[in-house]
Amino acid sequence: MDKFIPERAELFDAVVLSGEVGVAKPDLEIYQMIARNLGVEPSECVMIDDQPGYCEGAQMAGMQSILFANNEQSMSDLASLLESSNA
């Protein structure tokens, strides 16, 4: 049993683990799975990752993406993205 499951449940609305579903980033299906698990369209999602290819995969799936460099930059980029979409 994964000892981090309670912590994940507190931090995330949905979790898709590539080892469990047999698909990994940047495969489009993994992004579509997480959107389905959240009950939203991919266009309503923002993917934050430190790997450019994974961000590109999210964009190909219809998501917005933010390339993580550090917390301050990511939070600023997310705030700007939410502000520009009136979210």
C-alpha positions as CSV (number, residue, x, y, z in Angstrom):
1,M,0.0,0.0,0.0
2,D,1.3,3.5,-0.9
3,K,2.0,5.4,2.3
4,F,1.4,8.7,0.5
5,I,-2.2,8.0,-0.5
6,P,-3.7,10.0,2.4
7,E,-1.5,13.0,1.6
8,R,-2.4,12.8,-2.1
9,A,-6.1,12.8,-1.2
10,E,-5.5,16.0,0.8
11,L,-3.5,17.7,-1.9
12,F,-5.1,16.7,-5.2
13,D,-8.6,16.4,-6.6
14,A,-7.5,13.5,-8.9
15,V,-4.4,11.4,-9.4
16,V,-3.4,9.3,-12.5
17,L,-0.3,7.2,-12.0
18,S,1.4,6.1,-15.2
19,G,2.5,2.8,-13.7
20,E,-1.1,2.0,-12.9
21,V,-2.7,3.0,-16.2
22,G,0.1,2.0,-18.6
23,V,0.4,5.3,-20.3
24,A,2.9,8.1,-19.5
25,K,3.5,11.7,-20.4
26,P,3.7,13.0,-23.1
27,D,1.1,10.5,-24.5
28,L,-2.1,12.4,-25.0
29,E,-4.2,9.8,-23.3
30,I,-2.7,10.5,-19.9
31,Y,-3.8,14.1,-20.1
32,Q,-7.2,13.1,-21.3
33,M,-7.5,10.6,-18.4
34,I,-6.8,13.3,-15.8
35,A,-9.3,15.7,-17.3
36,R,-11.9,12.9,-17.3
37,N,-11.1,12.0,-13.7
38,L,-11.6,15.7,-12.8
39,G,-14.9,15.8,-14.8
40,V,-13.7,18.7,-17.0
41,E,-12.5,19.3,-20.5
42,P,-8.8,19.5,-21.2
43,S,-9.2,23.1,-22.1
44,E,-10.1,23.8,-18.5
45,C,-6.9,22.3,-17.2
46,V,-3.5,23.8,-16.5
47,M,-0.5,21.4,-16.5
48,I,2.6,22.6,-14.6
49,D,5.8,20.6,-15.2
50,D,9.6,21.1,-15.4
51,Q,9.9,19.1,-18.7
52,P,9.2,21.1,-21.9
53,G,8.1,17.9,-23.7
54,Y,5.5,17.2,-21.1
55,C,4.1,20.7,-21.3
56,E,4.0,20.3,-25.1
57,G,2.1,17.1,-24.7
58,A,-0.5,18.8,-22.5
59,Q,-0.9,21.6,-25.1
60,M,-1.4,19.0,-27.8
61,A,-4.2,17.5,-25.6
62,G,-5.8,20.9,-25.4
63,M,-4.5,22.0,-22.0
64,Q,-2.8,25.2,-21.0
65,S,0.7,24.6,-19.6
66,I,3.3,26.3,-17.5
67,L,6.9,25.3,-17.7
68,F,8.1,25.2,-14.1
69,A,11.4,26.9,-13.2
70,N,10.7,27.8,-9.6
71,N,7.7,28.4,-7.3
72,E,7.7,32.2,-7.7
73,Q,7.7,32.0,-11.5
74,S,5.1,29.3,-11.6
75,M,2.7,31.0,-9.3
76,S,3.1,34.3,-11.2
77,D,2.5,32.5,-14.5
78,L,-0.5,30.8,-13.1
79,A,-2.0,34.0,-11.7
80,S,-1.5,35.7,-15.1
81,L,-3.1,32.8,-16.9
82,L,-6.1,32.8,-14.5
83,E,-6.4,36.6,-14.8
84,S,-6.3,36.5,-18.6
85,S,-9.1,33.9,-18.7
86,N,-11.2,35.6,-16.0
87,A,-11.1,32.4,-13.9
